[in-house]
Amino acid sequence: MSRSASPRLGAYTALASVALVGAVSAGRPELAALAIPFALLVAVALAGPGPPVLEGSLRLERDRVLEGDTVHATASARGVGAAALVEVQLPAAARVESVPASIAFWLPRGERREAEFELTVERWGVHGVGPMLVRARDRLGAFMLEGPLGAPRELRAYPGVARLRSLVAPLRTRPVLGSQLSRERGEGIEFADLRPLVPGDRVRRINWRATSRRRVPYVNVQHPEQSTDVVLFLDTFAEAEHAGEGTLDAAVQAAAALASAYLGRRDRVGVVGFGGELRWLTPSAGTRQLYRIVDALLASDARLSFAWRDVTHLPRRLLPARALVLALSPLLDARGTGALLDLRARGYDLAVVEVSPLALTPADEAGANRLLFRLWRLQRDALRARFEALGVPVVRWEHPGMPLELPVEEVITFRRRARPAPHA
């Protein structure tokens, strides 16, 4: 914090000096009498205890909230050395319920005062709250103390998670018990086919109705319930944003919802953030993995990068061979698009949810740029057709206004008639 003499002290010193100089030069003693009060005030201020010393802190009720929640915060200050008039500027993001945004109070020596307010978090991310900005002065107003008070606090706001009733099923599963219906045949619950009885089959698998019809023992063949590896691919090379809404916000919310739904079905989920820098979280299962994924999503940011000009290849060790890759991308940067095409060429099970930037790109159809806008839309349609020709579904998600379930259902419908991807 910075300590300085107030303008009042400088004015008193100047008035006393001018009056004394005038009294000496003009031989007028009354001018010297006029300077005595100002000189006395300056002397008392300099001989006093000096500027106050303040101690303070900013406390939050909790440091992890959901997007849109309200946190109770307390700002406290304590005077040391001298009494002071303290003015506390609360954080700009604070929505104060019971006190004004600027709090002024007289702080006696050795006493502590507290101010409570409510802090509403409007957007996901890691937010810095504080420090408080304090302006204090002594009783005479001769010295001032300005600067931050208390250490800043970190507040993590997690994105809201939407509930999904249906999920994209993988083409290949892991040979581990789970909730995904495998395309393979083995021990399970879901009926797959009938076949003749062979040595080693269990009696309980005999289909007595088919056996009585064909006069030959037949057994049921099931689809086993297994788990899968899901990798959420976030393209953070570029972002479209308008009026506080952006494609990255929508992608992060969708990734959190998908991760929560797949982990609830005992699958392994990982995250790859592909943008100005490569971030990844290897697939794992469990509730702890969900918190890891959400913390990783909080660090997602769209950054312009010219260092990775031609990068389109992800290291193979980041993606398990049988993984289902769900890409969330605005399809605005050629490097992110090239990486997705490279994954498809390497045989990965891929589906793309296009977080459409069209709703966030206001354009005048009758304006001067209408031709460029139409060409841009045609280019995006051609890119979408290129993916579909390779057997990769690309569904458009108009956010906000469209629930995430709609593009998920479109991916499921496309994959029912799509040719299975070759093995990686």
C-alpha positions in Angstrom: 0.0 0.0 0.0 1.2 3.5 -0.8 1.4 6.2 1.9 1.4 9.9 0.9 0.7 13.3 2.2 -2.8 14.6 1.4 -3.4 17.7 -0.7 -4.7 19.3 2.5 -1.3 19.1 4.2 0.4 20.6 1.2 -2.1 23.4 1.0 -1.6 24.2 4.7 2.1 24.2 4.3 1.9 26.5 1.3 -0.4 29.0 3.0 1.8 29.2 6.1 4.9 29.7 4.1 3.3 32.4 1.9 2.0 34.3 5.0 5.3 34.2 6.8 7.3 35.3 3.7 4.8 38.1 3.2 5.0 39.2 6.8 8.8 39.4 6.7 9.0 41.1 3.3 6.2 43.6 3.9 6.8 44.1 7.6 3.2 43.2 8.4 2.9 41.2 11.6 -0.8 40.5 11.1 0.2 38.2 8.2 2.4 36.2 10.6 -0.6 35.9 12.9 -2.7 34.6 9.9 0.0 31.9 9.3 0.0 30.6 12.9 -3.1 28.3 12.6 -1.9 26.7 9.4 1.6 26.2 10.8 0.2 24.8 14.0 -1.9 22.2 12.0 1.1 21.2 10.0 3.2 20.8 13.2 0.5 18.7 14.9 0.1 16.5 11.9 3.9 15.9 11.6 4.2 15.3 15.3 1.2 12.9 15.4 1.2 9.1 15.1 1.5 9.4 11.4 -0.6 7.5 8.8 -2.6 4.5 10.0 -1.5 0.9 9.5 -4.3 -1.4 8.3 -4.7 -5.2 8.3 -7.5 -6.9 6.4 -8.8 -10.0 4.8 -11.4 -11.1 2.3 -13.2 -14.4 3.1 -15.5 -16.5 0.9 -18.1 -18.8 2.1 -16.9 -21.5 -0.4 -14.5 -21.5 -3.3 -16.3 -23.9 -5.6 -19.7 -23.0 -7.0 -21.9 -23.7 -10.0 -22.4 -21.1 -12.8 -25.0 -18.6 -11.7 -24.7 -19.3 -7.9 -24.3 -16.7 -5.2 -21.4 -16.8 -2.7 -21.5 -15.0 0.7 -18.3 -13.0 1.2 -17.0 -11.0 4.2 -14.5 -8.1 4.0 -12.8 -7.2 7.3 -10.3 -4.4 8.3 -8.4 -3.7 11.5 -6.7 -0.5 12.4 -3.2 -0.6 13.9 -1.2 2.4 15.1 -3.8 5.1 14.8 -7.5 5.6 14.2 -8.5 6.1 10.6 -11.5 6.8 8.3 -11.5 3.8 6.0 -13.3 3.5 2.6 -13.4 0.0 1.2 -14.1 -0.6 -2.5 -15.7 -4.0 -3.0 -15.0 -6.1 -6.1 -16.6 -5.0 -9.3 -18.3 -8.3 -9.8 -20.0 -8.2 -6.4 -23.7 -7.8 -6.3 -24.3 -6.2 -2.9 -27.6 -6.9 -1.1 -27.4 -4.9 2.2 -24.6 -2.4 1.8 -23.4 -0.1 -0.9 -20.6 -1.0 -3.2 -18.3 1.5 -1.4 -18.2 1.2 2.4 -16.9 4.1 4.5 -16.5 3.8 8.3 -14.5 5.2 11.2 -12.0 2.6 12.4 -10.7 3.2 15.9 -7.3 2.0 16.8 -7.1 -1.8 17.4 -10.7 -2.5 16.4 -12.0 -4.6 13.6 -14.9 -3.9 11.3 -16.6 -6.3 8.8 -18.8 -5.8 5.8 -20.8 -8.6 4.2 -21.9 -8.8 0.6 -23.1 -11.4 -2.0 -21.0 -12.3 -5.0 -22.9 -13.7 -8.0 -20.9 -15.6 -10.6 -22.3 -15.2 -14.1 -19.8 -17.3 -16.1 -17.8 -20.5 -15.6 -14.1 -20.3 -15.1 -11.5 -19.5 -12.5 -12.2 -16.0 -11.1 -10.0 -13.9 -8.9 -11.9 -12.1 -6.1 -10.2 -9.3 -4.4 -8.1 -7.8 -3.0 -10.1 -5.0 -1.5 -9.1 -1.5 -2.5 -8.7 0.7 0.6 -8.4 4.5 1.0 -7.7 5.6 4.6 -6.7 8.9 6.3 -5.9 10.1 9.8 -8.1 12.4 11.9 -6.6 15.6 10.5 -6.6 14.3 6.9 -2.9 15.1 6.6 -1.8 11.6 5.4 -3.5 9.1 3.2 -3.1 5.4 2.7 -4.2 3.8 -0.6 -3.9 0.4 -2.1 -5.0 -3.2 -2.0 -5.8 -4.8 1.3 -5.9 -8.6 1.9 -4.8 -11.4 -0.4 -7.0 -12.2 -3.4 -9.1 -15.3 -3.4 -9.7 -17.8 -6.1 -13.3 -18.8 -7.0 -14.0 -21.7 -9.3 -17.3 -21.6 -11.1 -18.2 -24.9 -12.7 -20.5 -25.0 -15.9 -24.0 -26.2 -15.5 -24.5 -29.8 -16.5 -27.6 -30.7 -18.6 -29.2 -34.2 -18.3 -29.0 -36.4 -21.3 -31.4 -39.3 -21.8 -29.5 -40.9 -24.7 -25.9 -41.2 -25.6 -23.9 -42.1 -28.7 -23.0 -45.7 -28.6 -19.4 -46.7 -29.6 -18.7 -49.0 -32.5 -16.2 -51.0 -30.4 -16.2 -51.5 -26.6 -13.6 -52.6 -24.1 -13.8 -56.2 -22.7 -14.7 -54.8 -19.2 -18.1 -55.0 -17.6 -20.2 -51.8 -18.1 -23.5 -50.5 -19.5 -22.7 -50.3 -23.2 -24.2 -53.0 -25.4 -21.4 -54.6 -27.3 -21.7 -55.6 -31.0 -19.8 -58.8 -30.1 -21.5 -61.9 -28.8 -21.0 -63.5 -25.4 -22.4 -63.7 -21.9 -25.0 -60.9 -21.5 -28.6 -60.0 -21.2 -29.6 -58.6 -24.6 -30.7 -61.2 -27.2 -28.5 -61.5 -30.3 -29.2 -64.7 -32.2 -29.8 -68.5 -32.1 -27.4 -71.2 -32.8 -27.3 -75.0 -32.4 -26.1 -76.5 -29.1 -22.4 -77.3 -28.9 -20.4 -79.1 -26.2 -19.7 -76.7 -23.3 -22.9 -74.7 -23.6 -24.9 -74.2 -20.4 -28.3 -75.7 -20.0 -29.9 -72.5 -18.9 -29.1 -70.9 -22.3 -31.2 -73.5 -24.2 -34.1 -71.9 -26.1 -36.8 -74.5 -25.5 -39.3 -73.0 -27.9 -36.9 -73.1 -30.8 -35.7 -76.5 -29.8 -39.3 -77.9 -29.8 -39.9 -76.5 -33.2 -36.8 -77.7 -34.9 -36.3 -80.9 -33.0 -32.7 -79.9 -32.5 -31.3 -78.2 -29.3 -30.7 -74.5 -29.9 -29.3 -71.9 -27.5 -29.6 -68.2 -27.1 -26.7 -65.9 -28.0 -26.5 -62.5 -26.2 -24.7 -59.2 -26.6 -22.5 -58.6 -23.5 -22.6 -55.4 -21.6 -19.2 -53.8 -21.7 -17.7 -50.4 -21.1 -16.0 -48.0 -23.5 -13.4 -45.3 -23.7 -14.8 -41.8 -24.6 -12.5 -38.9 -25.5 -14.0 -35.4 -25.6 -12.1 -33.4 -28.2 -12.3 -29.6 -27.7 -11.2 -27.4 -30.6 -9.9 -24.2 -29.0 -8.0 -22.7 -31.9 -10.8 -20.1 -32.5 -14.0 -18.9 -31.1 -17.1 -16.9 -32.2 -18.5 -14.6 -29.6 -21.3 -12.1 -29.5 -23.1 -10.3 -26.7 -21.5 -12.4 -24.0 -22.3 -15.8 -25.7 -19.6 -17.8 -27.3 -19.0 -21.1 -29.0 -16.4 -22.0 -26.4 -18.9 -21.6 -23.5 -21.3 -23.9 -25.3 -18.6 -26.5 -26.0 -17.5 -26.5 -22.3 -21.0 -27.0 -21.1 -21.6 -29.8 -23.6 -18.4 -31.5 -22.6 -19.3 -31.4 -18.9 -22.7 -32.8 -19.7 -21.3 -35.6 -21.8 -18.6 -36.5 -19.3 -21.1 -36.7 -16.5 -23.5 -38.9 -18.5 -20.8 -41.4 -19.7 -19.1 -41.6 -16.3 -22.5 -42.4 -14.8 -22.6 -45.5 -17.1 -19.2 -46.7 -15.8 -17.3 -45.7 -18.9 -13.8 -44.2 -19.0 -13.8 -40.6 -20.2 -10.9 -38.3 -21.2 -10.4 -34.8 -22.5 -8.2 -33.4 -25.2 -8.0 -29.6 -25.6 -6.5 -28.8 -29.0 -5.7 -25.2 -29.6 -2.9 -22.7 -28.8 -1.5 -25.4 -26.6 -2.2 -29.1 -26.2 -4.0 -30.1 -23.0 -5.2 -33.6 -22.3 -6.5 -35.8 -19.5 -6.2 -39.6 -20.0 -9.4 -41.6 -19.9 -10.4 -42.9 -16.5 -13.7 -43.7 -14.6 -15.3 -42.7 -11.4 -16.6 -39.6 -9.7 -13.1 -38.3 -9.1 -12.5 -38.3 -12.8 -15.5 -36.1 -13.3 -14.0 -33.4 -11.0 -10.7 -33.7 -12.9 -12.5 -33.2 -16.2 -14.4 -30.2 -15.0 -11.2 -28.6 -13.5 -9.5 -29.2 -16.9 -12.4 -27.6 -18.7 -12.1 -24.5 -16.5 -8.7 -24.0 -18.0 -10.1 -24.1 -21.6 -9.5 -20.9 -23.5 -9.4 -19.9 -27.2 -6.0 -18.6 -28.0 -4.6 -17.4 -31.2 -1.4 -19.3 -32.1 0.9 -19.0 -35.0 3.5 -21.4 -33.7 1.4 -24.4 -34.7 0.8 -23.5 -38.3 0.6 -27.0 -39.8 -0.1 -29.2 -36.8 -2.9 -31.7 -37.6 -1.6 -34.8 -35.8 -2.4 -35.9 -32.2 0.0 -38.2 -30.5 -1.3 -41.8 -30.6 -0.8 -42.3 -26.9 -3.4 -39.7 -26.1 -6.2 -41.8 -27.6 -7.0 -45.5 -26.8 -7.3 -47.6 -29.9 -11.0 -48.4 -29.3 -12.0 -44.9 -28.1 -15.1 -43.1 -29.2 -14.0 -39.5 -30.1 -16.7 -36.9 -29.7 -15.5 -33.6 -31.1 -16.9 -30.2 -30.1 -15.7 -27.7 -32.6 -16.9 -24.5 -34.3 -15.0 -25.6 -37.5 -13.4 -22.2 -37.8 -9.7 -23.1 -37.9 -8.1 -25.4 -40.5 -5.8 -26.9 -37.9 -8.6 -28.3 -35.8 -10.4 -29.6 -38.9 -7.2 -31.2 -40.1 -6.7 -32.9 -36.8 -10.2 -34.4 -37.0 -9.7 -35.6 -40.5 -6.4 -37.2 -39.5 -8.2 -39.1 -36.6 -10.7 -40.4 -39.1 -7.9 -41.5 -41.5 -6.3 -43.4 -38.6 -9.5 -45.3 -38.1 -10.8 -43.8 -34.9 -14.6 -43.9 -34.2 -15.4 -40.2 -34.6 -18.4 -38.0 -34.4 -18.4 -34.2 -34.6 -20.8 -31.7 -32.9 -20.5 -28.4 -34.7 -21.0 -25.6 -32.2 -22.4 -23.4 -34.9 -21.1 -19.8 -35.0 -23.8 -18.7 -37.4 -26.1 -17.6 -34.6 -23.2 -15.6 -33.1 -22.2 -14.0 -36.4 -24.7 -11.2 -37.2 -24.7 -10.5 -40.9 -26.8 -8.3 -43.1 -28.1 -10.4 -46.0 -28.8 -7.2 -48.0 -25.5 -5.5 -47.0 -22.2 -5.1 -48.7 -20.8 -8.3 -47.3 -23.7 -10.6 -48.2 -21.7 -12.3 -50.9 -18.8 -13.1 -48.6 -21.2 -14.4 -46.0 -22.8 -16.7 -48.5 -19.5 -18.0 -49.7 -18.5 -18.7 -46.1 -21.6 -20.7 -45.5 -21.1 -22.7 -48.7 -17.5 -23.4 -47.6 -18.9 -24.8 -44.3 -21.4 -26.9 -46.1 -18.7 -28.4 -48.3 -16.6 -29.2 -45.2 -19.6 -30.8 -43.6 -20.2 -32.9 -46.7 -16.5 -34.0 -46.8 -16.8 -35.4 -43.3 -20.1 -37.2 -44.1 -18.5 -38.7 -47.2 -15.9 -40.3 -44.8 -18.7 -41.7 -42.6 -18.3 -39.1 -39.9 -21.5 -37.5 -38.7 -21.4 -33.7 -38.4 -24.4 -32.2 -36.7 -25.0 -28.5 -36.1 -25.8 -27.3 -32.6 -27.4 -23.9 -32.6 -26.6 -22.7 -29.1 -28.4 -21.1 -27.3 -32.0 -22.1 -27.9 -31.3 -25.8 -28.8 -30.9 -28.5 -26.2 -27.9 -30.7 -26.4 -30.1 -33.8 -26.8 -31.1 -32.9 -30.3 -27.6 -33.0 -31.9 -26.9 -36.2 -29.9 -30.0 -37.8 -31.3 -28.9 -36.7 -34.8 -25.5 -38.4 -34.3 -27.3 -41.6 -33.2 -29.6 -41.6 -36.2 -26.7 -41.1 -38.6 -24.6 -43.9 -37.1 -27.4 -46.4 -37.5 -27.0 -46.3 -41.2 -23.3 -45.4 -41.4 -20.6 -47.9 -42.2 -18.5 -49.0 -39.2 -15.0 -47.4 -39.1 -12.0 -49.7 -39.7 -9.9 -50.8 -36.8 -7.2 -48.4 -35.6 
